[in-house]
Amino acid sequence: MCPRRESYGSATSWILDRIGYSFAVRRNTLYPPELEEAEDEKERRRILGTIRYVIQVLRNKDMVFLIPKRFVINVPLTLTYYNVKGGSIPMVAEVLRSGGKLSADEARVTAERVINSYYNRFEPFIDDLLEFYQAYRKILIALNEYEVRYSLERRFYEYLPFILIESRERGGVEESDKRVMKRLGRIKQRTLEFLKTVVKIVEQDIGSRAIESLYYRWRMLEDRINELAYDNDPHVESIAGRFLDRVVRYAINILLPAHDESRRLRILHEQKSGHPASQ
């Protein structure tokens, strides 16, 4: 068993740090920088072809939505961080990471080689991710998903699973980190109170057992991340672990209904309640 890697910040801190500057993922961040930097259309099309290829590999287990586009192009880069016997391509990884150029042909060959060779390393990780998401879906169904999404609005809906996880991580959503609380203004402190209220409502409606199950699945997923990210080099382990943490968070958001449905759901809610929909 590999040593347990330190968690990449608490879920509450992770949420609050983002509330200060953005409530939703911008559309342009869902696309890889390599795609934006491509200088000619032919190279752009080839890179898109590589993305489609990787997605096709994922599709054989209905996992097309598990990895956002911005990470698909970086799959080869990420896998090269792992200490894979005789199969790593550190020079390519360094070129990509430092912003250097990689030709379309090299990018395609790299993607095909790494995915075909090491994709099986990720199968248990993806299985754990799906089990976690199934546990979360049960909670949403019990809470009436539309009502939850309307009540939280899109700014908080995408954070709900992490709010619930944090409520079990340290015995509650708490402000024990003085450095974090020092950074929080009054608005963010009110946000923290709101998060506590959310947890209380969920516990009242579905009971604590469902949240405990969700937390158990999350810990299983964290253990899998630790196992995948483990490396003798702490720097390599840190990079791999943080990447996988981000993949998990984005993957869960991708699995959730699209953010642009929020207005339609708001209208639906207002029609049900008899109030006119706001424009």
C-alpha positions as CSV (number, residue, x, y, z in Angstrom):
1,M,0.0,0.0,0.0
2,C,1.4,3.4,-1.0
3,P,1.7,6.1,1.6
4,R,-1.3,8.4,1.9
5,R,-0.9,11.6,0.0
6,E,-2.0,14.8,1.7
7,S,-5.4,16.0,0.5
8,Y,-5.3,18.8,-1.9
9,G,-6.9,21.3,0.4
10,S,-10.3,20.9,2.1
11,A,-13.5,20.9,0.1
12,T,-14.8,23.9,2.0
13,S,-11.6,25.9,1.2
14,W,-11.7,24.7,-2.3
15,I,-15.2,26.1,-2.7
16,L,-14.7,29.3,-0.9
17,D,-11.5,30.2,-2.8
18,R,-13.4,30.0,-6.1
19,I,-16.5,31.9,-4.9
20,G,-14.3,35.0,-4.7
21,Y,-13.7,35.2,-8.5
22,S,-16.0,32.9,-10.4
23,F,-19.3,31.0,-9.9
24,A,-19.1,28.9,-13.0
25,V,-16.6,27.3,-15.3
26,R,-16.0,29.5,-18.3
27,R,-16.7,27.9,-21.6
28,N,-13.3,28.7,-23.0
29,T,-11.5,26.9,-20.2
30,L,-13.1,23.6,-21.3
31,Y,-10.8,23.6,-24.4
32,P,-7.1,22.7,-24.3
33,P,-4.7,25.6,-24.7
34,E,-2.9,23.5,-27.3
35,L,-6.0,23.8,-29.4
36,E,-6.1,27.6,-29.1
37,E,-2.4,28.0,-29.8
38,A,-2.5,25.9,-33.0
39,E,-1.3,28.3,-35.8
40,D,-2.9,26.7,-38.8
41,E,-6.3,25.0,-39.3
42,K,-4.8,21.8,-40.5
43,E,-3.0,21.3,-37.2
44,R,-6.1,22.3,-35.3
45,R,-8.1,19.6,-37.1
46,R,-5.4,17.0,-36.4
47,I,-5.4,17.8,-32.7
48,L,-9.2,17.5,-32.7
49,G,-8.7,14.2,-34.4
50,T,-6.5,13.1,-31.5
51,I,-9.1,14.2,-29.0
52,R,-11.8,12.3,-30.9
53,Y,-9.6,9.2,-30.8
54,V,-9.1,9.3,-27.1
55,I,-12.8,9.9,-26.6
56,Q,-13.5,6.8,-28.8
57,V,-11.3,4.7,-26.5
58,L,-13.3,5.9,-23.5
59,R,-16.6,5.3,-25.2
60,N,-16.2,1.5,-25.1
61,K,-17.2,1.8,-21.4
62,D,-19.7,4.6,-21.8
63,M,-17.2,7.0,-20.2
64,V,-17.2,9.7,-22.9
65,F,-18.3,12.4,-20.4
66,L,-15.8,11.5,-17.7
67,I,-12.9,13.5,-18.9
68,P,-13.4,17.1,-20.1
69,K,-11.8,18.2,-23.4
70,R,-9.1,20.3,-21.6
71,F,-7.8,17.2,-20.0
72,V,-8.2,14.7,-22.8
73,I,-5.3,16.3,-24.7
74,N,-3.2,16.1,-21.6
75,V,-3.8,12.5,-20.9
76,P,-0.4,11.5,-22.4
77,L,1.3,14.3,-20.5
78,T,-0.2,13.1,-17.2
79,L,0.6,9.4,-17.7
80,T,4.2,10.2,-18.4
81,Y,4.4,11.7,-14.9
82,Y,4.0,8.2,-13.5
83,N,7.1,6.0,-13.1
84,V,6.0,3.4,-15.7
85,K,8.8,0.9,-16.5
86,G,10.4,1.6,-19.8
87,G,7.4,3.4,-21.1
88,S,7.7,7.0,-19.9
89,I,8.5,9.9,-22.4
90,P,9.6,12.6,-20.0
91,M,11.0,14.8,-22.8
92,V,7.7,15.1,-24.5
93,A,6.0,15.7,-21.1
94,E,8.5,18.5,-20.4
95,V,7.9,20.1,-23.8
96,L,4.2,20.1,-23.3
97,R,4.3,21.3,-19.7
98,S,6.7,24.2,-20.5
99,G,4.5,25.5,-23.3
100,G,6.8,24.2,-26.1
101,K,5.4,23.1,-29.4
102,L,4.6,19.6,-30.3
103,S,3.8,18.7,-33.9
104,A,0.4,17.3,-34.6
105,D,1.8,14.0,-35.7
106,E,3.9,13.7,-32.5
107,A,0.8,14.5,-30.4
108,R,-1.3,11.9,-32.2
109,V,1.4,9.1,-31.9
110,T,2.0,10.0,-28.2
111,A,-1.7,9.9,-27.4
112,E,-2.2,6.6,-29.2
113,R,0.9,5.0,-27.6
114,V,0.1,6.0,-24.1
115,I,-3.6,5.3,-24.2
116,N,-3.2,1.9,-25.8
117,S,-0.4,0.9,-23.4
118,Y,-1.6,2.3,-20.0
119,Y,-5.3,2.9,-20.2
120,N,-5.9,-0.3,-18.1
121,R,-4.2,1.5,-15.2
122,F,-7.2,3.8,-15.1
123,E,-10.0,1.3,-15.2
124,P,-10.2,0.8,-11.4
125,F,-10.0,4.6,-11.0
126,I,-12.9,5.1,-13.4
127,D,-15.0,2.3,-11.7
128,D,-14.5,4.0,-8.3
129,L,-15.5,7.3,-9.8
130,L,-18.7,5.9,-11.2
131,E,-19.6,4.2,-7.9
132,F,-19.1,7.5,-6.1
133,Y,-21.3,9.2,-8.7
134,Q,-24.0,6.6,-8.3
135,A,-24.1,7.2,-4.5
136,Y,-24.4,10.9,-5.2
137,R,-27.2,10.4,-7.7
138,K,-29.2,8.5,-5.1
139,I,-28.9,11.6,-2.8
140,L,-30.1,13.9,-5.6
141,I,-33.1,11.7,-6.5
142,A,-34.1,11.6,-2.8
143,L,-33.8,15.4,-2.5
144,N,-35.7,16.0,-5.8
145,E,-33.0,17.1,-8.2
146,Y,-34.8,20.1,-9.8
147,E,-35.6,21.6,-6.4
148,V,-32.1,21.2,-5.2
149,R,-30.6,22.8,-8.3
150,Y,-33.0,25.7,-8.2
151,S,-32.5,26.3,-4.5
152,L,-28.7,26.2,-4.7
153,E,-28.6,27.9,-8.1
154,R,-25.9,26.9,-10.4
155,R,-23.2,28.6,-8.4
156,F,-23.6,26.1,-5.5
157,Y,-25.1,23.1,-7.3
158,E,-21.8,22.0,-8.7
159,Y,-20.2,22.1,-5.3
160,L,-22.9,20.1,-3.5
161,P,-21.0,16.7,-3.4
162,F,-17.9,18.4,-2.0
163,I,-20.0,20.2,0.6
164,L,-21.4,16.9,1.8
165,I,-18.0,15.2,1.8
166,E,-16.5,18.1,3.8
167,S,-19.3,17.7,6.3
168,R,-17.9,14.3,7.2
169,E,-14.2,15.0,6.7
170,R,-13.8,17.0,9.9
171,G,-17.0,16.4,11.7
172,G,-18.7,19.4,9.9
173,V,-18.2,22.3,7.6
174,E,-16.0,24.4,9.9
175,E,-13.8,27.4,10.0
176,S,-11.0,25.8,12.0
177,D,-8.3,27.1,9.6
178,K,-7.7,30.7,10.9
179,R,-5.7,31.6,7.9
180,V,-8.6,30.7,5.6
181,M,-11.1,32.6,7.8
182,K,-8.8,35.6,7.9
183,R,-9.1,35.8,4.1
184,L,-12.9,35.6,4.2
185,G,-14.9,38.8,4.1
186,R,-18.4,39.0,5.4
187,I,-19.9,37.7,2.2
188,K,-17.8,34.6,2.4
189,Q,-18.6,34.1,6.0
190,R,-22.3,34.2,5.1
191,T,-21.5,31.7,2.4
192,L,-20.0,29.4,5.0
193,E,-23.1,29.6,7.0
194,F,-25.1,28.8,3.9
195,L,-23.0,25.7,3.4
196,K,-23.7,24.5,6.9
197,T,-27.5,25.1,6.3
198,V,-27.3,23.0,3.1
199,V,-25.8,20.1,5.0
200,K,-28.4,20.4,7.7
201,I,-31.3,20.3,5.1
202,V,-29.8,17.3,3.4
203,E,-29.4,15.4,6.6
204,Q,-33.0,16.2,7.6
205,D,-34.4,15.1,4.3
206,I,-32.5,11.9,3.6
207,G,-30.7,11.1,6.9
208,S,-27.0,10.8,7.6
209,R,-26.6,7.3,6.4
210,A,-26.7,8.3,2.7
211,I,-24.0,11.0,3.3
212,E,-21.9,8.4,5.1
213,S,-22.1,6.2,2.1
214,L,-21.1,9.0,-0.2
215,Y,-18.2,9.8,2.1
216,Y,-17.1,6.2,2.1
217,R,-17.1,6.1,-1.7
218,W,-15.1,9.3,-1.8
219,R,-12.4,7.8,0.5
220,M,-12.2,4.8,-1.8
221,L,-11.7,7.2,-4.7
222,E,-9.0,9.1,-2.8
223,D,-7.2,5.8,-2.0
224,R,-7.2,5.0,-5.7
225,I,-5.8,8.4,-6.6
226,N,-3.0,7.9,-4.0
227,E,-2.2,4.5,-5.5
228,L,-2.1,5.9,-9.1
229,A,-0.1,9.0,-8.2
230,Y,2.4,7.3,-6.0
231,D,6.0,7.8,-7.1
232,N,9.4,7.8,-5.4
233,D,9.8,11.4,-6.5
234,P,7.5,13.6,-4.3
235,H,7.4,16.3,-7.0
236,V,6.1,13.8,-9.6
237,E,3.6,12.4,-7.0
238,S,2.3,15.9,-6.2
239,I,1.8,16.8,-9.9
240,A,0.0,13.5,-10.6
241,G,-2.1,13.6,-7.5
242,R,-3.3,17.2,-8.1
243,F,-4.1,16.5,-11.7
244,L,-6.2,13.5,-10.7
245,D,-8.0,15.5,-8.0
246,R,-8.9,18.1,-10.6
247,V,-10.0,15.4,-13.0
248,V,-12.4,14.0,-10.4
249,R,-13.9,17.3,-9.6
250,Y,-14.4,18.3,-13.2
251,A,-15.6,14.8,-14.1
252,I,-18.4,15.0,-11.5
253,N,-19.4,18.4,-12.8
254,I,-19.4,17.1,-16.4
255,L,-21.7,14.2,-15.3
256,L,-24.1,16.7,-13.8
257,P,-26.7,18.3,-16.1
258,A,-25.3,21.2,-18.1
259,H,-25.0,24.6,-16.5
260,D,-26.9,26.3,-19.3
261,E,-30.0,24.4,-18.2
262,S,-30.3,26.6,-15.1
263,R,-32.5,29.2,-16.7
264,R,-34.9,26.5,-18.1
265,L,-35.1,24.9,-14.7
266,R,-35.7,28.3,-13.1
267,I,-38.6,28.9,-15.5
268,L,-40.0,25.5,-14.8
269,H,-39.9,26.1,-11.0
270,E,-41.6,29.5,-11.3
271,Q,-44.3,28.0,-13.5
272,K,-45.0,25.3,-10.9
273,S,-45.1,27.9,-8.1
274,G,-47.4,30.2,-10.1
275,H,-44.9,33.1,-10.3
276,P,-43.9,34.7,-13.6
277,A,-40.5,33.7,-14.9
278,S,-37.8,36.4,-14.8
279,Q,-36.1,37.3,-18.1
